[in-house]
Amino acid sequence: MTNNFKTILVPLDGSRYSKKALQRAIEIAHAFDSKIILVYVAEKSSINLLDRKEYM
């Protein structure tokens, strides 16, 4: 079988839906010998914009 899923990108935000998406991505990764890249998505309001120079 051809591996159509070499890399799986999974965005996470802490919700139950993102946890389910991660579980499904793990199943797919095992089935296709894929790697998983996780990206945590934070709300814009959770970042202190006054100190944004520190992030540049």
ABEGO torsion letter per residue (X at the ends): XBBABABBBBBBAGBAAAAAAAAAAAAAAAAAGBBBBBBBBBBAAABBAAAAAAAX
